[in-house]
Amino acid sequence: METPRTPLAEIHARIAKACAIARRKPEDVTLVAVSKTHPAERIEPLLEQGQRVFGENRVPEAQDKWPGLRERYPDAELHLIGQLQSNKADDAAALFDCIHSLDRPNLVKALAKAFDKTGRRVPCFVQVDVGEEEQKGGCPIGELPALLAQARGADIPLAGLMCLPPQDIEPAPFFALLDKLARDSGLPEEQPLGRSMGMSGDFETAIQLGATHIRVGSALFGARGT
Ligand SMILES: *Cc1c(COP(=O)(O)O)cnc(C)c1O
């Protein structure tokens, strides 16, 4: 009898298949394992299986769970995928290796200050409000060029753009839009901007449309109790 594949192996196989169809290299797609709400005991098996990049959406929760895990897995990378309040910028800058939710001028200022203080400059994705849903956060598309210019001026390393499309409608047009915005927003002298897009239900579509970072939670950990 064959041993059943782990959820992680299953996701790797799906990423490989989506990349083959899109003629992309799997190593150009970073899997961010979204471990929010799950305790350290649920996260550790993924670390044991070799997963190294994880996403959390709340600063205090990550502060509770990750110092212990990081002692055992010093090369684990922690990404903040949830909205960030300016007054938590120092804590976020100290704890996270990447921030996916930079979305407004005040936060650029707060993060720039935090980075200046510690000398630790954390790569950031600018979250774009592709569905015009204010409550999710995200920079309005019309304000994106100014926000990117402000971030570059403040010496914030830009990893790319991030989106969280509206639920219950086909996400492909939103992914295509983010891809276009990322292509149009790069500077000639910098690496092409990344695209953080796609979750458990739609990451294959996101890979087809250029995702460089996919954020997958429930397909790896099972459903979250709320
Ligand atoms: C929770 C969350 C995810 C993961 O969602 P799943 O559907 O469980 O894969 C991805 N991105 C963000 C911003 C999230 O908050």
The ligand as an ORCA input file, in Angstrom:
! r2SCAN-3c Opt
* xyz 0 1
  C      -5.781     33.556      6.314
  C      -5.110     34.198      5.166
  C      -4.617     33.425      4.098
  C      -4.760     31.914      4.010
  O      -6.073     31.574      3.680
  P      -6.485     30.046      3.356
  O      -7.734     30.195      2.587
  O      -6.666     29.376      4.664
  O      -5.397     29.444      2.567
  C      -3.951     34.096      3.084
  N      -3.783     35.423      3.097
  C      -4.246     36.199      4.102
  C      -4.027     37.663      4.056
  C      -4.930     35.608      5.166
  O      -5.386     36.391      6.151
*
